[in-house]
Amino acid sequence: MDDQQEPNPEMIRFGWEEWVSLPDLGLPAMRAKVDTGARTSALHAFDIETFGPASAPKVRFTVHPVPGREDLVIPCSARIVDRRNVTSSNGETESRYVIASTIRVGEESWRIEMTLTDRSTMASRMLLGREALKDHITIVATDRFQQPRLSYDVYTTARVRQAAPNRSLRVAVLSREDNYSTRRMVEEGEARGHTVEVIDTTRCYMAINALSPEVHYDGKRLPRYDAVIPRIGASVTSYGTAVIRQFETIGTFCVNGSEGISASRDKLYAHQLMARHKIGMPNTAFAASPKDTQSLMRLVGTAPMIVKLLESTQGKGVVLAETKKAAESVIDAFRGLKANFLVQDFVKEAAGEDIRCLVVGGKVVAAMKRTGAEGDFRSNLHRGGSAKVVRITKEERDSAVRAARAFKLNLAGVDLLRSESGPKVLEVNSSPGFEGIETATKKNIAGLLYEHIEAKVRPTPVKRIVSDDDS
């Protein structure tokens, strides 16, 4: 009978301090103090905030895994499994969130529960209590590091990014409209396990100070988001970009930054920026008050030509002047209204068609050809145009990517024309709509955007500092 019994597993020796990793949280190397006097394990965490539905609440927090390295920040999130009152060694009781995670020590790994608390004043960033210690672990209380050693050097290499799991993110969509694009952002984000909140840009207000800049909304401070997706309407560009600048100051990843949105909305500056980066575009001229309308037209070329209000959006305020006389009349009319406008060469061979390239994270992920409604030279879908999927050339792809990069936009709709002398970029849109291009190309653009966000919010390696801690 005895030889049929299973042999006892080999005992694992633990010292009073061991190197551990928490792969579920993206923490590849931490030192943990082993304390059999404590029941529950504890992890150092700060900026602890709950999010997600009440039926399955989650907690978002950040960790400084290396003592003394406040510049190393690992963002984490996990499901809340409990809330527990814990009494510390000095007799103070604190209510803490409890999470579960896999712990790995040497070749062994198992699930443990741990509470989240600020341990910044403690020598070790993690405490292993007796509930986390398996039956076949024996403690050598007089020694440390009985198990294989790890190194904090992992946090100075790209391995720290690779070690980060795909975690639940807390995402804000800055939008004032309940439209297709906003709904897709919410729907796709939630399908990927994230919590997505739609925030009305104009209802945000800001506390601007050096110590703790904050964004407030409806009387409360907004939580720390992992990412912000701006969908700023043209009518609130100035205030919207101010709100985004505040998120940038806090350190939140913004899909499109305030600088790029502002540049894309200023049509004159946008053309100057493209010219600086040598991006092909139709000949363009601008003047505040030219003495001679003729000289402005000569800078562009011959009729027909486009006269475009600087504040125009979705094709409004864009006029095709088919003759020199018509161009003079339109320019004089705009000047009489004291309106700022551009005069631009009309690319005849485009024949009322343009190409919308959608750029996400520096890559063209989809392209469609838009054709204007009958008798309309403008191809905007809002004005009755139609769209179909199109294959673009390498030159067109390069132009679109270079244009998005010039504006420092992670998400951009780049509109270009096919001319005899190559692609000409008309406009770079920092809040491109998803409906037309998802319908035409059958691609999940919102999903591709979230893939980019998930990659961008992974931890950033820090510079290595040689210290006694490495020993």
C-alpha positions as CSV (number, residue, x, y, z in Angstrom):
1,M,0.0,0.0,0.0
2,D,2.8,2.4,0.9
3,D,4.4,2.3,-2.5
4,Q,1.1,3.4,-4.1
5,Q,1.1,6.7,-2.1
6,E,2.1,9.8,-4.0
7,P,5.4,11.1,-2.9
8,N,5.4,14.5,-1.1
9,P,6.4,17.3,-3.3
10,E,9.9,18.6,-2.8
11,M,9.9,21.4,-0.2
12,I,10.6,24.9,-1.6
13,R,12.9,27.0,0.6
14,F,12.0,30.7,1.1
15,G,14.2,33.2,2.9
16,W,12.7,36.2,4.6
17,E,13.0,38.1,1.3
18,E,12.6,36.8,-2.2
19,W,12.5,38.0,-5.8
20,V,9.1,37.5,-7.4
21,S,7.2,38.5,-10.5
22,L,3.5,39.3,-11.0
23,P,3.0,38.6,-14.8
24,D,-0.8,39.4,-14.7
25,L,0.1,43.0,-13.6
26,G,3.2,43.5,-15.9
27,L,5.6,43.5,-12.9
28,P,8.5,41.2,-14.0
29,A,10.8,41.8,-11.0
30,M,10.0,42.7,-7.4
31,R,11.4,42.1,-4.0
32,A,8.9,40.7,-1.5
33,K,9.3,40.5,2.2
34,V,8.0,37.1,3.5
35,D,6.0,37.7,6.7
36,T,4.1,34.7,8.2
37,G,2.8,36.9,10.9
38,A,0.6,38.7,8.3
39,R,-2.4,36.8,6.9
40,T,-2.9,38.7,3.7
41,S,-0.3,39.7,1.1
42,A,0.0,43.4,0.2
43,L,1.3,45.3,-2.9
44,H,2.5,48.9,-2.9
45,A,0.1,50.9,-5.0
46,F,-0.9,54.6,-5.5
47,D,-3.5,56.5,-7.6
48,I,-5.9,53.7,-6.6
49,E,-9.3,54.3,-8.4
50,T,-12.2,52.0,-9.1
51,F,-13.9,51.8,-12.5
52,G,-16.2,49.6,-14.5
53,P,-19.7,48.3,-13.9
54,A,-21.0,47.8,-10.3
55,S,-21.6,44.1,-11.2
56,A,-17.9,43.5,-12.0
57,P,-15.9,46.4,-10.5
58,K,-12.2,46.9,-11.4
59,V,-9.4,48.9,-9.9
60,R,-6.8,51.0,-11.7
61,F,-3.6,51.7,-9.8
62,T,0.1,52.5,-10.5
63,V,3.2,50.9,-8.9
64,H,6.8,52.0,-8.3
65,P,8.3,48.5,-8.2
66,V,11.9,49.8,-7.6
67,P,12.4,51.7,-4.3
68,G,13.8,55.1,-4.9
69,R,12.8,55.2,-8.6
70,E,9.8,57.4,-8.7
71,D,10.4,57.9,-12.4
72,L,9.5,54.3,-13.0
73,V,5.7,54.0,-13.1
74,I,3.9,50.7,-14.0
75,P,0.1,51.3,-14.6
76,C,-2.0,48.2,-13.6
77,S,-5.6,47.2,-13.5
78,A,-7.4,44.2,-12.1
79,R,-10.8,42.9,-11.0
80,I,-11.7,43.6,-7.4
81,V,-12.4,40.3,-5.6
82,D,-13.0,41.8,-2.1
83,R,-12.7,44.7,0.2
84,R,-11.0,44.0,3.5
85,N,-10.2,45.9,6.7
86,V,-6.5,45.3,7.5
87,T,-4.8,46.3,10.8
88,S,-1.2,47.2,10.4
89,S,1.6,46.5,12.9
90,N,1.2,49.9,14.4
91,G,-2.5,49.2,15.2
92,E,-4.1,51.4,12.4
93,T,-7.0,49.8,10.5
94,E,-7.4,50.6,6.8
95,S,-10.0,49.5,4.3
96,R,-8.3,48.0,1.2
97,Y,-9.2,46.6,-2.2
98,V,-8.3,42.9,-2.7
99,I,-7.2,41.7,-6.1
100,A,-6.0,38.3,-7.3
101,S,-2.9,37.7,-9.4
102,T,-0.5,35.0,-10.5
103,I,2.8,35.0,-8.6
104,R,5.9,33.4,-10.1
105,V,9.0,32.4,-8.0
106,G,11.7,30.5,-9.9
107,E,9.9,27.7,-11.9
108,E,6.8,27.8,-9.7
109,S,3.7,29.9,-10.2
110,W,0.3,30.1,-8.4
111,R,-2.6,32.4,-7.7
112,I,-2.6,34.6,-4.7
113,E,-4.8,37.4,-3.3
114,M,-3.3,40.7,-2.2
115,T,-4.4,44.0,-0.8
116,L,-3.5,47.4,-2.4
117,T,-1.9,50.0,-0.1
118,D,0.7,52.7,-0.1
119,R,4.0,51.1,1.0
120,S,6.2,53.9,-0.1
121,T,7.6,54.3,3.4
122,M,8.4,50.5,3.6
123,A,11.7,49.0,2.6
124,S,9.9,46.3,0.5
125,R,7.2,47.1,-2.1
126,M,5.5,43.8,-1.5
127,L,4.6,41.7,1.5
128,L,3.9,37.9,1.2
129,G,1.5,36.8,3.9
130,R,0.9,33.3,5.1
131,E,-2.2,32.8,2.9
132,A,0.0,33.1,-0.2
133,L,2.5,30.5,1.0
134,K,1.8,27.0,-0.4
135,D,1.9,24.0,1.9
136,H,5.3,22.8,0.6
137,I,7.1,26.1,1.2
138,T,9.4,26.1,4.2
139,I,10.7,29.4,5.6
140,V,14.4,30.0,6.4
141,A,13.9,33.0,8.6
142,T,17.6,33.8,9.0
143,D,18.4,34.1,5.3
144,R,17.2,35.7,2.1
145,F,17.1,34.9,-1.6
146,Q,16.8,31.1,-1.4
147,Q,15.1,31.2,-4.8
148,P,16.6,32.4,-8.2
149,R,17.4,36.1,-8.2
150,L,15.8,38.5,-10.7
151,S,17.1,42.0,-11.6
152,Y,15.6,45.5,-11.8
153,D,17.4,45.9,-15.1
154,V,14.3,44.5,-16.8
155,Y,12.7,47.9,-16.3
156,T,15.4,49.6,-18.4
157,T,14.8,47.5,-21.5
158,A,12.0,46.9,-24.0
159,R,11.2,43.7,-22.0
160,V,9.1,45.8,-19.6
161,R,6.8,46.7,-22.5
162,Q,6.6,43.1,-23.7
163,A,5.9,41.9,-20.1
164,A,2.9,44.1,-19.8
165,P,-0.4,42.2,-20.3
166,N,-3.4,43.5,-22.2
167,R,-5.2,45.1,-19.3
168,S,-8.6,46.7,-18.9
169,L,-8.2,50.4,-19.6
170,R,-10.2,53.4,-18.5
171,V,-10.8,55.5,-21.6
172,A,-12.5,58.9,-22.1
173,V,-14.0,60.0,-25.4
174,L,-14.2,63.8,-25.6
175,S,-17.3,64.3,-27.7
176,R,-20.5,66.4,-27.6
177,E,-22.3,64.3,-30.2
178,D,-24.0,60.9,-29.9
179,N,-23.0,59.9,-33.5
180,Y,-21.8,56.8,-35.2
181,S,-18.1,57.4,-34.5
182,T,-18.6,58.0,-30.8
183,R,-20.9,55.0,-30.4
184,R,-18.3,52.8,-32.2
185,M,-15.6,54.0,-29.8
186,V,-17.7,52.9,-26.8
187,E,-19.0,49.7,-28.3
188,E,-15.5,48.5,-29.5
189,G,-13.7,49.5,-26.3
190,E,-16.2,47.7,-24.1
191,A,-16.0,44.6,-26.4
192,R,-12.3,44.6,-25.6
193,G,-12.9,44.7,-21.9
194,H,-12.2,48.4,-21.4
195,T,-14.4,51.0,-19.6
196,V,-15.2,53.9,-22.0
197,E,-16.8,57.1,-20.8
198,V,-18.1,59.8,-23.1
199,I,-17.3,63.3,-21.8
200,D,-18.8,66.5,-23.1
201,T,-15.8,68.7,-23.8
202,T,-17.6,72.0,-22.9
203,R,-18.7,70.7,-19.5
204,C,-15.1,70.1,-18.4
205,Y,-13.3,72.8,-16.4
206,M,-9.7,73.0,-15.2
207,A,-7.7,73.5,-12.0
208,I,-4.4,74.9,-13.3
209,N,-1.6,74.7,-10.8
210,A,1.9,73.4,-10.7
211,L,1.4,70.7,-7.9
212,S,-1.7,68.9,-9.0
213,P,-3.3,70.0,-12.3
214,E,-6.8,68.5,-12.6
215,V,-9.7,68.3,-15.0
216,H,-13.2,68.6,-13.4
217,Y,-16.6,67.6,-14.8
218,D,-20.0,68.2,-13.4
219,G,-18.6,69.2,-10.0
220,K,-16.2,66.4,-9.5
221,R,-12.5,65.8,-10.4
222,L,-12.2,63.4,-13.4
223,P,-10.4,60.2,-12.6
224,R,-7.0,59.3,-14.1
225,Y,-7.7,57.9,-17.6
226,D,-5.3,55.6,-19.4
227,A,-6.2,57.3,-22.7
228,V,-8.3,60.1,-24.1
229,I,-9.8,60.0,-27.6
230,P,-10.5,63.6,-28.7
231,R,-13.5,64.1,-31.0
232,I,-13.4,67.9,-30.8
233,G,-16.0,69.8,-32.9
234,A,-14.8,72.6,-35.1
235,S,-16.9,75.1,-33.2
236,V,-15.2,74.4,-29.9
237,T,-11.6,73.9,-31.1
238,S,-10.1,76.5,-28.8
239,Y,-11.7,75.3,-25.6
240,G,-11.4,71.6,-26.6
241,T,-7.6,71.9,-27.2
242,A,-7.3,73.7,-23.8
243,V,-8.9,70.7,-22.2
244,I,-6.6,68.3,-24.0
245,R,-3.6,70.3,-23.0
246,Q,-4.7,69.8,-19.4
247,F,-4.8,66.0,-19.9
248,E,-1.4,66.2,-21.5
249,T,-0.1,68.1,-18.4
250,I,-1.4,65.4,-16.2
251,G,0.4,62.8,-18.3
252,T,-2.6,61.1,-19.9
253,F,-2.0,59.5,-23.3
254,C,-4.1,61.5,-25.8
255,V,-4.6,59.9,-29.2
256,N,-4.3,63.3,-30.8
257,G,-2.5,66.1,-29.1
258,S,-3.7,69.7,-28.7
259,E,-0.9,70.9,-31.1
260,G,-1.9,68.6,-33.9
261,I,-5.6,69.4,-33.6
262,S,-5.0,73.2,-33.5
263,A,-2.7,73.0,-36.6
264,S,-5.2,70.9,-38.6
265,R,-8.1,73.3,-37.9
266,D,-6.1,76.4,-39.0
267,K,-6.2,76.0,-42.8
268,L,-3.6,78.6,-43.5
269,Y,-1.1,77.2,-40.9
270,A,-1.9,73.6,-42.1
271,H,-0.9,74.5,-45.7
272,Q,2.3,76.2,-44.4
273,L,3.1,73.1,-42.3
274,M,2.6,70.8,-45.3
275,A,4.8,73.1,-47.4
276,R,7.5,73.0,-44.8
277,H,7.5,69.2,-44.9
278,K,7.4,69.2,-48.7
279,I,4.1,67.4,-49.0
280,G,2.4,67.8,-52.4
281,M,-0.7,70.0,-52.4
282,P,-2.6,72.2,-54.9
283,N,-1.0,75.7,-55.5
284,T,-2.4,77.9,-52.7
285,A,-2.3,81.7,-52.1
286,F,-3.5,83.8,-49.2
287,A,-3.5,87.5,-48.5
288,A,-5.2,89.6,-45.8
289,S,-5.9,92.6,-48.0
290,P,-4.3,92.4,-51.4
291,K,-4.5,95.6,-53.3
292,D,-4.9,93.7,-56.5
293,T,-7.2,90.6,-56.8
294,Q,-5.4,89.8,-60.1
295,S,-2.0,89.3,-58.4
296,L,-3.5,86.9,-55.9
297,M,-5.1,84.8,-58.7
298,R,-1.8,84.9,-60.7
299,L,0.0,83.2,-57.8
300,V,-2.3,80.2,-58.2
301,G,-2.6,79.9,-61.9
302,T,-5.5,80.1,-64.4
303,A,-9.2,79.5,-63.9
304,P,-11.0,77.4,-62.8
305,M,-9.9,77.8,-59.2
306,I,-11.2,77.1,-55.7
307,V,-11.9,79.9,-53.2
308,K,-12.1,78.5,-49.7
309,L,-13.1,80.1,-46.4
310,L,-10.5,79.4,-43.7
311,E,-13.3,78.4,-41.3
312,S,-14.9,76.0,-43.7
313,T,-15.8,72.4,-42.7
314,Q,-17.4,69.5,-44.5
315,G,-17.4,71.4,-47.8
316,K,-19.2,74.5,-46.6
317,G,-17.7,77.8,-47.6
318,V,-15.9,76.2,-50.6
319,V,-16.6,77.7,-54.0
320,L,-15.5,76.6,-57.5
321,A,-14.9,79.7,-59.7
322,E,-15.0,78.3,-63.3
323,T,-13.8,81.5,-65.0
324,K,-11.5,84.4,-64.2
325,K,-14.4,86.7,-63.9
326,A,-16.3,84.4,-61.5
327,A,-13.1,84.1,-59.3
328,E,-12.8,87.9,-59.1
329,S,-16.5,88.2,-58.0
330,V,-16.2,85.5,-55.3
331,I,-12.9,87.0,-54.0
332,D,-14.5,90.5,-53.9
333,A,-17.6,89.1,-52.1
334,F,-15.6,87.3,-49.5
335,R,-13.4,90.4,-48.9
336,G,-16.5,92.5,-48.6
337,L,-17.6,90.1,-45.8
338,K,-14.2,90.6,-44.2
339,A,-13.8,86.8,-44.3
340,N,-10.4,85.1,-44.4
341,F,-10.0,82.8,-47.4
342,L,-7.5,80.8,-49.5
343,V,-7.4,80.7,-53.3
344,Q,-6.3,77.3,-54.6
345,D,-5.6,75.7,-58.0
346,F,-8.5,73.4,-59.1
347,V,-7.1,69.9,-60.0
348,K,-9.3,69.2,-63.1
349,E,-8.1,65.6,-63.6
350,A,-9.5,64.6,-60.2
351,A,-12.9,65.0,-61.8
352,G,-14.8,65.6,-58.5
353,E,-13.2,62.6,-56.8
354,D,-10.8,62.5,-53.8
355,I,-9.3,59.8,-51.7
356,R,-9.7,59.6,-47.9
357,C,-6.8,57.7,-46.3
358,L,-7.3,56.8,-42.7
359,V,-4.0,56.8,-40.8
360,V,-3.7,55.1,-37.4
361,G,-0.4,55.0,-35.6
362,G,1.7,56.0,-38.6
363,K,0.1,53.5,-41.0
364,V,-2.7,53.8,-43.6
365,V,-5.2,51.3,-42.4
366,A,-8.0,52.0,-44.9
367,A,-8.7,54.1,-48.0
368,M,-11.8,55.0,-49.9
369,K,-12.6,57.0,-53.0
370,R,-15.3,59.6,-52.5
371,T,-17.2,60.9,-55.5
372,G,-19.3,64.1,-55.3
373,A,-23.1,64.1,-55.8
374,E,-24.3,64.8,-59.4
375,G,-23.1,68.3,-60.4
376,D,-21.1,68.9,-57.2
377,F,-17.3,69.2,-57.4
378,R,-17.1,68.5,-53.6
379,S,-16.8,64.9,-52.6
380,N,-17.9,65.2,-48.9
381,L,-20.2,62.3,-47.8
382,H,-22.1,64.8,-45.7
383,R,-23.2,66.5,-48.9
384,G,-24.5,63.5,-50.7
385,G,-21.3,62.1,-52.1
386,S,-20.7,58.3,-52.3
387,A,-17.7,56.2,-51.3
388,K,-16.1,52.9,-52.3
389,V,-13.0,51.0,-51.3
390,V,-9.9,51.9,-53.4
391,R,-6.4,50.6,-53.9
392,I,-3.8,53.4,-53.3
393,T,-0.3,53.6,-54.7
394,K,2.8,53.6,-52.6
395,E,3.3,57.3,-53.4
396,E,-0.3,58.1,-52.1
397,R,0.3,56.0,-49.0
398,D,3.6,57.8,-48.3
399,S,2.0,61.2,-48.7
400,A,-0.8,60.3,-46.3
401,V,1.6,59.0,-43.6
402,R,3.9,62.0,-44.0
403,A,1.0,64.4,-43.7
404,A,-0.3,62.7,-40.5
405,R,3.3,62.7,-39.1
406,A,3.7,66.5,-39.9
407,F,0.7,67.2,-37.7
408,K,1.8,64.7,-35.0
409,L,-1.5,62.9,-35.3
410,N,-2.0,59.3,-34.3
411,L,-5.4,59.3,-35.9
412,A,-6.0,61.3,-39.1
413,G,-8.1,61.4,-42.2
414,V,-5.9,62.6,-45.0
415,D,-7.8,63.8,-48.1
416,L,-5.8,63.8,-51.3
417,L,-6.4,64.3,-55.0
418,R,-4.9,62.2,-57.9
419,S,-3.2,64.7,-60.2
420,E,-1.0,64.4,-63.3
421,S,2.0,65.4,-61.1
422,G,1.2,62.9,-58.3
423,P,-0.9,63.0,-55.1
424,K,-2.0,66.4,-53.8
425,V,-3.1,66.6,-50.1
426,L,-6.2,68.8,-49.7
427,E,-6.7,68.5,-45.9
428,V,-5.7,66.6,-42.8
429,N,-8.7,65.9,-40.5
430,S,-7.9,65.3,-36.8
431,S,-11.4,63.9,-36.0
432,P,-12.2,61.7,-39.0
433,G,-15.6,60.1,-39.1
434,F,-15.7,56.3,-39.1
435,E,-19.1,55.5,-40.6
436,G,-18.2,56.2,-44.3
437,I,-14.9,54.4,-44.3
438,E,-16.0,51.4,-42.1
439,T,-19.0,51.0,-44.4
440,A,-17.0,51.3,-47.7
441,T,-14.0,49.1,-46.6
442,K,-15.8,46.7,-44.2
443,K,-12.8,47.2,-41.8
444,N,-13.0,47.5,-38.0
445,I,-11.3,50.9,-37.8
446,A,-12.3,51.4,-34.1
447,G,-10.7,48.1,-33.3
448,L,-7.5,49.1,-35.1
449,L,-7.5,52.4,-33.1
450,Y,-7.8,50.5,-29.8
451,E,-4.9,48.2,-30.8
452,H,-2.8,51.3,-31.2
453,I,-4.0,52.7,-27.8
454,E,-3.3,49.4,-26.0
455,A,0.3,49.4,-27.4
456,K,0.9,53.1,-26.5
457,V,-0.1,52.8,-22.8
458,R,2.3,50.0,-22.1
459,P,5.1,51.0,-19.6
460,T,8.1,53.0,-20.8
461,P,11.6,51.7,-19.9
462,V,13.7,54.0,-17.7
463,K,17.4,54.8,-17.7
464,R,19.6,52.4,-15.8
465,I,21.2,53.8,-12.6
466,V,23.9,51.6,-11.0
467,S,23.2,51.4,-7.2
468,D,23.7,49.2,-4.2
469,D,20.2,47.8,-4.8
470,D,21.6,45.9,-7.8
471,S,23.6,43.7,-5.5
